[in-house]
């Protein structure tokens, strides 16, 4: 994902991990993410958040199957 594809996250709305999770699910459904899943580092850079919300989002995505 490039900087142009970066999704701005909003403080005070839903938790950051939930915003990341929802955007990852949207990108998976639209086919933006194909083949190799982005690494934690790539997701941190894409969303401009720390590793904690990224890891929580990925953990919950994994739990969803």
Buried (B, 14 or more C-beta within 10 A) or exposed (E): BEEEEEBEBEEEEEEBBBBBBEBBBEBEEEEEBEEEEBEEEEBBBBBEBEEEBBBBBBEBBEEEE
